[in-house]
Amino acid sequence: MAVNGFIINSVKTLSTLLYMQPSACSPCTSSRYSNWDVQHVTSIRKRSQHNYAILVLNRPLTQCQTFMANFWNNALVRVTVDGGTKQWDLYLNKLPVDMQNKMKLPDLITGDFDSIPEDIFEKYRKKGCEIVHTPDQNYTDFTKALMELQTYCLEHKLQADQVVAIGQSSGRLDQVLGNIQTLFLNKEKQLLGPKTRLYLMSDDAISWLLQPGEHNIAIPEESRKHKKAWCSLVPVGETCRSVTTSGLKWNLSNHQLKFGEIVSTSNTFDGSEIVTVKCSHTLLWSMKTPSIAGSAYLTTKPYILLYA
């Protein structure tokens, strides 16, 4: 186990999030026990059983075209966040023409609009996309987008089981940390409401917050058997005084995770279908999810984290 790794597997792709409720299938009133299955996000078959929303942040999109086309079109709500609208437009223009013609428009475009080109803004305004300006500089565009998404869902009487913020994993360190801050703000302030789970997705990985309690994490076969499989458990903002795991190559037994001491980055799996984590304080969990990666990304070096 690497003990001096950076936030989320440092040299590996971060990934990107989340505050989740106790069950992947149904919400529970207690956060002490949670079941997690990322295939509810990555699998077309399982995904169809859940209502989810997508946020595209302001970083180049590198995900697999087939994955992204299905993921985008089947979302309950599609949101592009400020410069994320430009990133979406660039990604869209790289798709085959027949695929472009089948892609749905963003339902909502939001942000302080300091990073969206005027021509892109006008293009989507004329197409009829709902646009909400959020000039408040006390919060990041990512945080404000979650607030606006919740408002949109309430106004349209929609319930998103999951929200996935998409981007790739390079960027400024302060903005990387700002994204993690948004995960905590969602947890503390329930920006999305108690029944909605928030994920951060990067090039080929997904991340979320594990709150104090016991967690069962289903590990897809593609993740646990990949030759470069990785996962991480990182204490952010506070020391996690006790962590016990099973299903990892380097398990923890009532260990304390703390920066300056042990941080479980660059860990991996022992082949088990389930990883269990019992933690006394909030941890950031990340794992490689190969099926979402685009072919271009497979030839590039890994990055650190998603940035809004």
Number of C-alpha atoms within 10 A of each C-alpha: 17 14 16 16 19 18 25 28 28 17 16 23 26 34 32 35 30 30 29 27 27 25 19 20 14 11 17 15 9 11 17 16 17 22 18 21 17 19 16 19 20 19 15 14 10 13 17 14 11 17 18 25 24 24 26 27 27 25 22 20 24 22 25 18 20 12 16 19 18 12 20 20 15 18 21 19 22 23 28 28 28 28 27 26 29 23 20 19 15 13 17 18 11 11 15 10 10 8 14 14 10 10 15 13 15 23 16 22 27 25 26 18 19 10 14 18 14 10 10 13 18 11 13 18 13 8 10 13 16 14 17 15 13 17 15 11 9 8 15 19 25 25 20 23 25 23 16 22 25 20 15 16 16 11 9 9 8 14 19 22 23 25 28 22 27 30 27 30 27 21 15 14 14 9 16 20 16 19 24 24 17 23 25 18 15 22 20 10 10 17 21 24 14 17 18 22 26 28 24 28 29 32 32 25 27 28 26 24 26 31 24 19 18 21 23 20 19 17 23 19 12 13 22 25 15 13 8 10 17 23 26 27 25 27 25 21 14 12 17 21 14 16 22 16 19 18 19 22 14 16 21 18 12 14 15 19 25 18 20 8 10 17 25 27 25 24 21 23 23 16 15 16 15 21 19 18 24 22 24 18 19 21 25 22 26 28 30 29 27 20 16 22 20 19 12 10 16 13 8 8 9 18 19 24 33 32 27 26
